[in-house]
Amino acid sequence: MSAAVKNPFQHIVEPLDPKEPKQQFFNLSKLGDPRYDRLPFSIRVLLESAVRNCDEFLVKRSDVESILNWKQTQFQTVEVPFRPARVILQDFTGVPAVVDFAAMRDAVMKLGGDPEKINPVCPADLVIDHSIQVDFNRKSDSLQKNQDLEFDRNKERFQFLKWGSKAFRNMRIIPPGSGIVHQVNLEYLARVVFNQDGLFYPDSLVGTDSHTTMIDGLGVLGWGVGGIEAEAVMLGQPISMVLPEVVGYKVHGTADKFITSTDIVLTVTKHLRQVGVVGKFVEFFGPGVAQLSIADRATIANMCPEYGATAAFFPVDDVSLQYLEQTGREPERLAYITKYLKAVAIFRDYNDVSQDPEFTQVVELDLSTVVPCCSGPKRPQDRIPVSDMKKDFEVCLEAKQGFKGFQVAPEHHNASVPFQFNGEEYALSHGSVVIAAITSCTNTSNPSVMLGAGLLAKKAVESGLSVKPYIKTSLSPGSGVVTYYLRESGVMEYLSQLGFEVVGYGCMTCIGNSGPLPEPVVEAITQGDLIAAGVLSGNRNFEGRVHPNTRANYLASPPLVIAYALAGTVRIDFENEPIAMNSAGREVFLRDIWPTREEIQAVERTFVIPSMFKEVYEKIENVNERWNSLAAPSDKLYTWDPKSTYIKSPPFFDGLTKKLQPPASITDACVLLNLGDSVTTDHISPAGNIARNSPAARYLTSRGLNPRDYNSYGSRRGNDAVMARGTFANIRLFNKFLNKQAPQTIHLPTAETLDVFDAADRYQQSRIPLIVLAGKEYGSGSSRDWAAKGPFLLGIKAVLAESYERIHRSNLVGMGVIPLEYLPGDTADSLGLTGRERYTVVIPEQLTPRMVVDIELDTGKTFQVRMRFDTDVELAYFRHGGILNYMIRKMSES
């Protein structure tokens, strides 16, 4: 049992079933504390972890008291430790994590320690789902061709991961072609309750992907962290977190029969963005929750990063248990899950108001007010009712360049560019749809919207409609189960007829792995400087993410993705304009082919059954023959190949000594980049294709590679030389120094305009430290440790911003880069900063969390900023030069 002898709460351990005395749990009701029953359910999970892991060292009795006293401490910036039960990774973030583990083993050995101490101590699952691209589509063999290309491109990475699964204990790899990490987590990996070493306790996790929160929909508390922080958890360190406020989100009313879960989540996203939930937990309650399926709840929880919360928790109820049964979990497991959660009062009845806990604040959603909607054209929180899409797009065309503007001159609004494709004449204009992708864990895990898309496709085909052949259509399900029920229900053939063939099992278009567009389409877009559109059932639509040639990107439900593909444009009012003319010349409106909820539910009840889940997941770890036959080394220390352009020993630990060096001030730093608001991790560390004129491309060419072999930035995250050159390489990066979008900056000493990497390299050769100036929400978007590692390698010592996205700030701390924040009311503009000054950040010897420090400019001006090390643990990491250095020194002590 994991409870140590010195645990002061050992007296509340008892058997869950008197007939099984060795199967025990910490019975929190025996604490005899009336505050427990008023805690939000999500906070009860934190409390149980603290009680179970209390050792008066990493977790103290005072931490337990702080959590019990949440009603008061939530407003006091109280730091508490949290030991998640497990860690989940995907391959883009998983490869660099395993690279770091391998390099840490080398470093520990150099310092005289035992390298095998670098080893996961809690279960870690890594799902390979980010490597596959939409190179082929619209053909029945597209899936096989894309998977073959995936393996050919990523063989080195896959061999390395297979080595990791052998070299490290507690690490399980789910091979490529299995599904999307969050859907596999929901349908297969989630335990809900752990039964380990004779002890029952709640399943909980952190993951190296921001959409880890999807699992909150099943009542498993989890959220995304930086890859660096996840590595520390894998090595047995608790997460140090500020005890969060918990916003209660009350759901009531009944949704219209034509509303999808996507419409609900986009409505929730905009609402909670307006409420302001950054750094908070959101916990759902109310009678409306009982009407939502687990797939619907998971869709809402999935987009938690888009509305800014840390977690979006739906406590376990009877619907959760029905889902576990539907997905093939064993009856004996369901029995102990139910018994345990009821014993510790973490089981909910959403219709019982007496169970409603106390929340920091309560906001409400009436489901009857939800209307069909999309979000875009550049941010997921910018919701647009479908009825307003045409008008909104046309307003965006003329509006000033920004999140809702493209600044196209009025005389060009109706520009049209003719082109030929497969011998036929077509024309593109502003708003033309060129990508239509049913993709992403957000929606492909949800049978209601997937079957809804299939039924809409069936009705469209039967009505004589088709999708223009130049539109890049694709279907990338989140697991093999989806294909199974689409095929068995008879709708797959209709999706195929419209061009929505299965192209792969992975994230694909949602993360920028959309593959190339047809050359005539690209030429037409470029010739007319057109605002072409992508429509996808994803969760991210930041500019430059989906595809370089789609400047407008809209998030939509899978049925709406097909609808806009059929229309061929987003400049359509579906209520008043026909979606298309059919082959017989008759007008067909969207309402003529849109399936009702009753139609969808009838098909779902018949075809989404437990045997499907069992059949798919029983063989998931062995189904990929190429993975099974892949040879990989078995040594405990990795033998780095100097010729590899995928896997490289990182320089993070070069020169690391056992003795700690005191932190020093940053003296006479230059500003590398002067940025505005909402700079995303896509801007900082792109995941898409490597541009042929970029520093990363020049490096790969110097290593003997042809452009067709460059692959994507995401696939090369195991090579620091590529990733450093890819840092700030997004073509949509807006740098105030240049006053335009470009992956470039001004090298201030010479006034030359250079690629960002080349400028940083010049500064480093001159031993000039660097900082970045930024606005609000710096680092929003996907969880990417390279968005912190890359700046570290460029020589950036600090970032000065108005505010930070939670995970990215944590990642900066993990790499020893100082996150500085303007004091309230201050901005670069209000302080008169141009970015051309030299900056000295005065770091005192005695550091405290969130302390205010001075910045001195070479102009003689001095102003104050807050240093965003929020906890004592984060300060400890900073003193060591980052969290990994801290762990290496710790592991080398004995």
N, C-alpha and C positions, 0 to 999 in steps of 0.2 A: 504494500500500500504506500502511496506517495506521501502520506501525512507523516512528517518527522516526529520523533518522540517528544521533542521540545515544543511542539505546537501547543500553544496555550488553550486551544479550543478542542483538544482531543476528547474532552469529556462529552461533547455533543455528537460524537460518532456512534452510530448504532446500525443494526441490520435493517435493510429495506424490507426484507421478509424474514420474520422470526424463524422460518423453516430453513433459511439459508444464512446462518450466522456469519459466514465469511464474506458475504456480499454486503458491503457497508456504505454509508453516506454520512456527510455532515448535515445533521438535521437542524437547519437554521431556525426552525420554530422553537427549538430548545434554548435559543439565546434568551428567550423570555423578554424580548424588547419590543414594545408596541410600535416603535418607529418602523420596524421591518414591513409590516403590512400596508404602510402608506407609501413605501418607496415605489417609484416606477419599476416595471418589471425588468427593464434593461439594467437598472442600477442594482437590482437583486443579483443579476448574473455577476457583476463586478464584485459584489459583496461576497458571494459564495467562493469566488476565486481567491479573494484575499484571506478569508477564513481558512480555506483548505491549504493554502500555501504559506500561512503565517509561520515564520521561523525566527522572528525578532531580528532579522538581518536584512534580507532583501524585502521582506514584507513584515511590517510591524503591527503590533496590537493597536497602536494609534492610527494606523491606516484603516483598520476595520472600523474604528470609532468614527473616523472622518466620513466613511461611506455611509454608515448608519445614520450619521447626522447630516445627510445630504441636504435636507431642507434648508439648513443654515449655510453649510460649507460650499454649496454650489456657486455662491456669489463671492467667495473669498479667495479664488485662485489657489485652491488647495491641491497639492500634487499627491497622487496615489499611484501605486504600482498595480499592474495588471499582467497576469500570466495566462495568455491564451492557451487553449488546449492543443492547437495545431497551427500550421502555417501552410498556405497554398500559394503556388507560383505558376506563372505561365512562362513560356520559353524566352520571350524577349527580355523579361526581367530575371528569369531563372538562370539563363546562361551567365550573365555577369555575376550573379550570386554564387554560382558554382565556381566561376573563375576566381572570385574573391576568396572563397573557401580554400581552393587549391593554393593560391598565393599566400594565404594566411598560414597554411601548413608549412610552406617553405620558410616564412618569416619566423614562426615559432621555433622551427628547427635551428635557424641561424642564431637565435637568441638563447639556445641551449635547452629549450623545452621539448615536450613530447608532442609531435605534430598530430597524433591521433586524438588529442584533446579537441582539435577543431573538428567537430562532428555534431550533427543535429541531435538534440536531446529530447525533442518533441516531434511527433509525426509531421513530415513535410511531403506534400504531394505536388508534383510539377506536371502540368498538362501542356503538351506541345500543341499550340493552336494558333500561334501568331505568324507562322512562317509561310503559309500557303497564300498564293496570289491568284487573282483572276486573269490568268494569261489566256485561257481558252473559255469560251462560253457559247451557249446556244446549240451545242452539239451533244449527242448522247454520250460521247466519250470524253467530254470536257473534264469530268471528275478525275478519271484515270490519268489524263494528260497533265492536269495541274498537280496531282499528287506525285507523279513521276518527276516533274520539274522541281517540286518542293524538295524531294529527296536528293536530286542531283545537285541542287544549289547548296543544300544545307548538310551534306554528308559529314563534313568536319564537325559542325556543331552537334549533330546528332550522336556522333561517335563520342564526343566529349561528354555529353549528357549521360550517355550509357555508361561511360567510365564513372561518372559521379554516382550513378545509382548503385554501382558495385563498391566504390571506395568509401561511401558514407553510409552509416547506419541510419535507419529511420527515414530514408528518402525513397519515395516511390515515383516512378516516371510513367505517365499515361502517354502512350506513343502517338505520333501524328496520325491524323485521320480519324480520331476518336470523337472529337467534338470541341465545343468552346468551354474553357475552364469553368466558368460560372454555372453553365448548365450541367456539366458533368458533376460539379460540386453539389448542385441541387438534387439531381436525380440519383446520384451514386455515392459520392464521397461523404456527404453529411451524415454525422452520427446522431445529431439532435441531443442525445445523452451518451456520454462515454461510459463504458463498463470496462475498466482497466485495472489490473492488479488488485482485484477485489474491491474496487471503489467506484461508485457512481458519481458523476458530476456533469454539469452542462457542457455540451459542445460549444466551443467558441474558437475564433480564429482571427488572424490577420493575414492579409495577402498582399502580394506585390503588384496588384492591379487595383486601380481606384474603384472599380465596379465589384470588388469583393463584397460590397454591401448587399448584393443581390440575395445572399444567403439569409439576410435579416428577414426576408419574406417568409421563411420557413421557421422563424423563431430561434435561429442560431445567431448569436451576436457576433458580428464580424465587420471589419472595415479595412480599407486599404492603407498601407504604410509604405514608406520608401524601402527599396530593396536592401539598403544598408541597415535600416531598423529591423527588418524581417530577419536578417542574418543574425543579429544579436539575440532575437527571440529564439531562433533555432539553436543558439548556443547556450540557452538557459537563462537569459536575462529577461526580467519583466519589462514591459513597456512602462515608461514613466509618463503619466498623462494627468492633465488638469481635470479634476472631477467636473463633468460637464453639466450644464443646464439641460433639462429635458423638456422639449416642446411637445405637448399632447396634441395630436392631430385627430380631431373627432370627425368621423365619416358617418353621414346619415343620408336618407333619401334613397331613391332608386334611379339608376341610369336609364336613359332612353334605349329602346331595343336596337338602335343603329349605332350606339356608342361602343368603341373598343377600349381595351385597357390602355392602349397607346394614347388615346384622347385623354384618358384620366391622368396618366402620368405626366403628360405635357402640361396639363392644367395645374397639377400639384407642383410641378417644377417652377412654373411662373409664380404661383401663389407663394411658395416658401422662399423664393428669391426675394419677393417683396417683403415678407415677414422678417427675413434676416436670421438664418439659422447656422451661420458659419461657426464651426467649433462646437456645435451643440448636438445632442441626440434628438431625433424625432421619434416619438412612439405613437403608434396608431391605435385608436380605440373607437368605440361607438358601434351601434347596430349595423351601420353600413359595411363595416369590415367583415362581418359574418357573411355578407353576400358575395364577397370577393374570393375567387379561387386562389390557391397558392400561387399559380402562375401569374394571376393579376397582381397579387401582393409582391411577388418577386420582381415584376416589371417596375412597380413603383419604387421598391427598395433599390433596384439596380441603378436608377438615375439619381440616387442620393448625392453623388459628387456634383451633379449638374445643379442641384438646388443648394449645395454648399454645406450640408450637414455632415457630421462624422459618421453617424449610423442612422438607419431608418427601420426601426424595430417593430415587428408584428409578433407578439407573444404567441406561443403554441396554443392551439385550440383543437376542437374536434375536426375542423376542416384540414388542419395540418396532419392529423393522424390518418384521415382518409387519403390524403396525398401520399403519405408514406406507404400506405397499403397499396395504392394504385401503382406506385413505382417499384413494387416488388420487395419491400422490406419485410423481413420475417416476422410472423406473429409474436414470437417470444420477445423480439426486440421491441415491438409496439407495446407489449404488456409492461416491460420495465420502464420504457420511456414515460408512459402514462402514469404509472405508479410513482415514479421518482418525482416528476414535475409537480404532481398534485401534493406530494409529501412536503415539498419545499415551497409551495405556493407560487410556482412560476407557470402554472397552467391557467388559461383564460377562458372565460365565457363572455364574449363581447356584448351579449344582451343583458348581462347582469351589472347594473350600474354600481352595486355595492362593491364590486371588485375594482372600480376605477381608482387608480392611485392619485396622489398629489403630483401636479406638474408645475414647472416654472411658469408656463403660460399655456393657454389652450386656444387653438385656432380651429376653424371648422370648414368642412366642405360638404355641400349638398350635391349629391351625385346627379340630381335631376337638372342641375345648372350646367353640366358638362356638355360641350358641343364638339362635333368633329373638328379636328385641328391638326396643324403641322407646326414645326418650329424652324425658324431660320430668318435670313439666309446665311447667317454666320455664327449664330450662337444658339445653344439648345434651350436657353430660357426665354427666347423671343418667340412666344407662342402666337400663332395666327389662326383664327377660325378659318376653316376651309372656304366658307362663303366669302371671305375677304382676301383670299390668296391673290387673285388677279390684281385687285386694286392695290394691295400691299406691295406686290412686286413692282408695279409701275411707279409707285411712290419711291421705292428704294432705288430705282433706276436713276431718278433725277436728284435724289438727296445727296448731300455732301458725303464724301468718302468717310465711311465709318461702319459701325456694326449693322446699321440699317441703311447704308447708302453706297452707291457705286459711282455717282457723279458723272453720269452719261449725259451729254448735251441733248436737249429736247429734240433737235432735228435728227438725231441718230436713234431715237427710241424705236422706230419701226424698221430699222435696217434689216436687210435680208441678204444672205449670201448663198447662192446656189452652189451645189457640188454634186458629183457623181459617186454612187456607191453600188458596187456589183452591177454596173451597167445601167442603173436607173438614176433619174434626176430627182434630187431632193433640195430643200433649202433650210437653212438654220437662221434663227433670229434670236434676239434677247429673250431669255426664258425657255428656250428649247431644251427639252430633257435629252441628255446624252448618256446618263448613267441612271439606271433604275435597279436598285439592289435590295433584295430581301436578305438581310444580314444582321449580325450582332446578337449577342446574348440577351439584350433587352427584350426582344420580341420573339426570337426563334425558339425560345423555351416555352412559349405560350400556345397551347393547342388551339385556343379560341381564335387568335388572330391568324395563325398559320392555316387552319382549316377555312377560316373566313376568306383568306386570300385564294385558297384552292377553289372554293365554291364560286367566288367572283370570277375567277379565270374560266370556270366551266360555263357560267352564264354568258361571259363575254364571247367565248368561242361559239357557243350555240346561237348567239346573236349576230355572228358573222364579223366580229371585230378581230383586229390583229395589231401587233406592235411593229413599228417601222424597223427594218433590219439593222440600221446603223446604231440604234440605241443599245448600249451595253447593258443587257439584262443579266441577272444572276440570282441564284438561290444558294445560300450557304447556311445550311441548318446547324443548330447548336449541338445536335447529337444524332446518331443513327436512328434513334426512336422516331424523330420527326419524319425522316424519309419513309420509315416503316408505316406510320399511320397515314401519311399522304398517299402512299401507294395503295394500301389496303382499302382506303375509303374511295378510291377511284378518281381522285382529283389531280394526281401527279401528271397524268397524260395531258390535261388541259393547261397546266402550268408550263409544261414542255412546249406545247404548241404556241404559246405566247413568248417563248424564248427564255423562260425561267427554269432552265435546267440546273440540276445540282452541280455546283462547280467545286465544292470542297467542304470540309468540316472544320471551320475555323473562323476567325474574326473577319478577315478578308477586307472588304470595302470599307467597313467602319473604322479600321485603323490605317487606311491609306494603301492597303494592298489591293487596289482596284485594277492593277495591270494597265496596259496601254489601251488608249482609244484608237479606233481606225484612223489611219493617217489622213484621209480626206476630211474627216470630221475635225481633226486638230487644225488642219490648214484653213478650213472655213472659219473656225472660231478665231484663229489668229488673224486672218485676213480682215474680218469684220470687227475685231476687238470686241467680240460678243460676250455677254454675261450668260454663258451656258449654265444649265442646271443639272445637279445631281439630286435624286430623291432616294433616300435610303431609310430602312427601318432600324436605324442605329441610335446611338446616344451622343455622338459628337459630330459637329459639323463646322468646326473652326476653319477659318479660311486657310487654304493650302493643304488641308489634311486629307480630304477625300481624293482629290486629283488636282494637279496643277491647272488643268484647263476648265474645271468647273468652279467658277467663282461664287455661284449661288448654290447652296446645298441645304436641303430641307429634310428634317426628320419627320417620318410619317409612319403610320401603321402599315403592315404588309399589304392589306387590301388597297390602301391609298397609293402605295408604291406602284401597284399594277395599274390603278386608275390613271395616274399621271403618265405612265409609260404608254398606255393606250391613247391618251390625249396628245402625247408628244410635246407638251408644253405645260409650264406652271401658270401661264397667263390664260387661265380658264376659270369661269364661274360655273361650277358644276350644277348649281341649282337652276340656272337659267340658260345654259348653253349645253348642247349635246356633247358627250364625250368624244364622239366620232360618228361618221356615216358608215354604216355597215356595207358589206359587199353588194347588197341589193339596193343601196342608195337610201336607206331609211335612217333617220336620226335615232341614235341610241343615247339615252341619258344615264347618268351614273345610278340614279334611283331605280332604273330598270334592271340592273344587274347586281345591286348591293344585297347581300344575304342578311337576314334577320338573325338576332341572337338565338331565337328558338331553332332555326334551321341548323345553325352551327352547333348548338348544344346537343341536338339529336344525333348528329354525326359523331361528335366527340364521345358521347356515352357509348356508342356502338364500337368505336374503333381505337380509342386510347385505353388500352387494357394492360394489366400487370405483366402478362406473359411477354409483351413486347420489350418492356424494360429489362426483364430477367434475361431474355435471349440476347439482347444487345450488350448488357453489362457483364454477363458471365464470362465473355471472351474478350473484354475490352483491352486487357493488358497484353494479349497475345494475338490479336486479330490482324495486325500489320506484319505481313510476311517479310517485307524488306527490313523492318525494324528488328524482327526476330533473328534475321541472318546477319545483322550488322556486327562486325567484329570490333571490339573495344579493349583497350589495355585494362589490366586489373591491379596495377601497382597502387600503393597507398599515396605516394607522391606522384603528381602528374609530370610526365616528361614533355616539356614545352617544345613545340616544333618551330624553330626560327623562321621557317618558310611559310608558315600558316598566315593567311590574311583574315582568318575568322577568330582564332583563339590565340591570345598573347598574354604573357605574364605582365600584369599592370605595374606601373611604377609607384603605386601609392605607398609602398612600404620601404622604398629605397632609402637607405641611410637611417632607418629607424633604430633607436638605441633604447636600452632598458631605462636609462635615466630620463626623467621628465624635464623638458625645457620650459621655463616660464613664458607665458604669452607676451608678445611684444606689440607695440603700437604699429599701425600701418602708416608709413611716412611718405609724403609727397606722391601719393597715388594719382595716376591718370584715369580718366573715365574712358572705358573701352566702348560703351554703348550708352546712349541717352534715349530711354524708351518711355512709352506712355502706359495707358491702362490695359489691363487684361492681356498681358503678355503670357501666352500659354507655354506649357512644356513642349508643344509642337513647334513653337517658334524657337525655343531654346535648344531642343534636341529632337530633330525631325525623325520620324519613323518610316517615311515613304522612300521613294526611289532616290538614288544618288545622282544628282545632276552632273552631266558630262563636263561642265566647265567649273566644277567645284574643287576646293582643296582636297576633299576625300577622293574624288575621281583622279586627280593628278597623282595622289599617293598610290592608289591601286594600279594605275597605269605604270608607275615606276616599278611596281612589283610584278609587272608582266601580264596584267589582266586586260582583257578586252571589255568594252562597255557592256556587252551582253552578260558578262560575268560579275558585274558590280554587285548585283542583288540590292537589297534595301538596307537603310541604316539600321533598322530594327534587327535584321539578321546578323549584323556585324557588331552587336553590342559586346561581344567577347574580345574585341580588339580596340584598345584605347587609342591607337594611332589613327584609326578611322573615325572613332567617335569624337575625339578632340577636334579633328578637322571638320566634323559635321555639326559642331556646336554653333548655334546661331546661324545655321546655313539655310534657314527657311526663306524662300523667295518672297514671302509675304511679311517678313520682319520690317516694321516701320521704325527707322532710326532717325531721331530728330536732328542729328548731325547732318544727315543727307536730305531730310525732308521728303523722303520717298520710301517706297518698299523695295528693299534689296538686302541680300545677306552680306552687307559690306559696312564699313565704318571708316572714319577718318583717323589716320595715325597722326595724332596732334603734333608731335615734335617736327614732322616733315610736311604736314598738311596733305599727305597723299591719301587717296581713296583706295582702300585695299579690302580684300576678303577678310572677314573677322578673324579667322585663324591666323592669316599672314600678319595682320596688324598686331595681334597678341604675341605672336612669335617674335616680332621686332622688339616689343616692349620687354619681353622676357630676356632677350639677348642683352638689352640695356639695363637689366635688373630694376626695372620700374614696376612697382606693384600696381594692380588694376582694381577698379571698382566699377559697378554698373549702377546707373540711376534709373528708376522705374516709378510707375504710378501705382494705381490700385490693382488688387488681385493678381499680383505677380506670381507666376508659376501655376496658374489655374489649368485644369485639364487633367490628362492622364498622369498616373503615378509613374514617374521615370527617374530612377536614380542617376541616369546619365545627364539629366538636366541639372544635377549638382556636381557630378563627377567631371563633366565636360568643362564647366566654368573653373573648377579647381585646377584642371590641367592647363587651362589657358592663363593661369596666374591671377585669377580674380580672387581677391582676398575678402571682399565684402560686397553686398548688394544693399543699396539704400532705396527703399520703396515706401509707398503710402500704406500698403497692406499686402499680406501674403496668403496664398492658398495653404491650407494646413499641412498637407503631406510634403509639399515642396519646401516649406520652411524647415520641416523636420529633416529632410534630405540635405539641405544646406548645412544644418548643424552637424549632421552625421559626417560630412566631409570637411568640417573645420572652416567652412566659409561663413562669415559673420552676417546674419540677417539684421540689418539696421532698419529702423522704422521712424519716419518723421513723427514728431510730436503732433497731437491733435491741432488742426488748423494750419499746420505747415505743409507746404508742397515745394517742389523745385521752383515753381513760378513765384510763389509768395516770398521765397527766400532769395529770388533773383539769381538762381543757379543756371549757368549756361552749359555746364559740363566741360568747359574748357579750362577750368581752374585745376590746381593741384590740391589734393585732399589728404589731410593727416587725421586719422582716427585715433584718438588718445585712449589707449586701453590701460586702465589702472591695475595695480597688482592685486587689490582686493576686489573680486568680482561677486556680484549678487544677481539673482534672476531679475530680468526685465529692468536692469539699471539704466540710467540715463548717462550718456557719455558725450564728450565734446568732439566736434569736428572743426579743425582749423584749416582755412583756405590760404593759399599763397597770396590772395588779395588782402589779407589781414582780417577778413571777416571770420567770426566764430559763431557756430550755432549748435544746438543740442539735438540729439536723437536718442531713441530707445534701442538698446541692444536686445534683440528678441531671443535670448536664451531664457526660456520660460520656467525652467526647473533647475534644481541643483545638479541633477543627473546630466542635463544638457551642458551645464558649465563644466562638469567633469570631462565629458567628451571633448569639449573645445580645448581644454588644457592639454589633452593628450594628442590634439591634432585630428580628432575625429573618432567616431565610435569603433571603427575597426582597429585602429591603433590601440585604443583602450582595451579591446578584447585580446589583442595579441600580447600586450604587456601582462594582462591578467593571467592568460594561459601559460605564460613563460615563467611565472613566479615560482611554481613548485616543480 
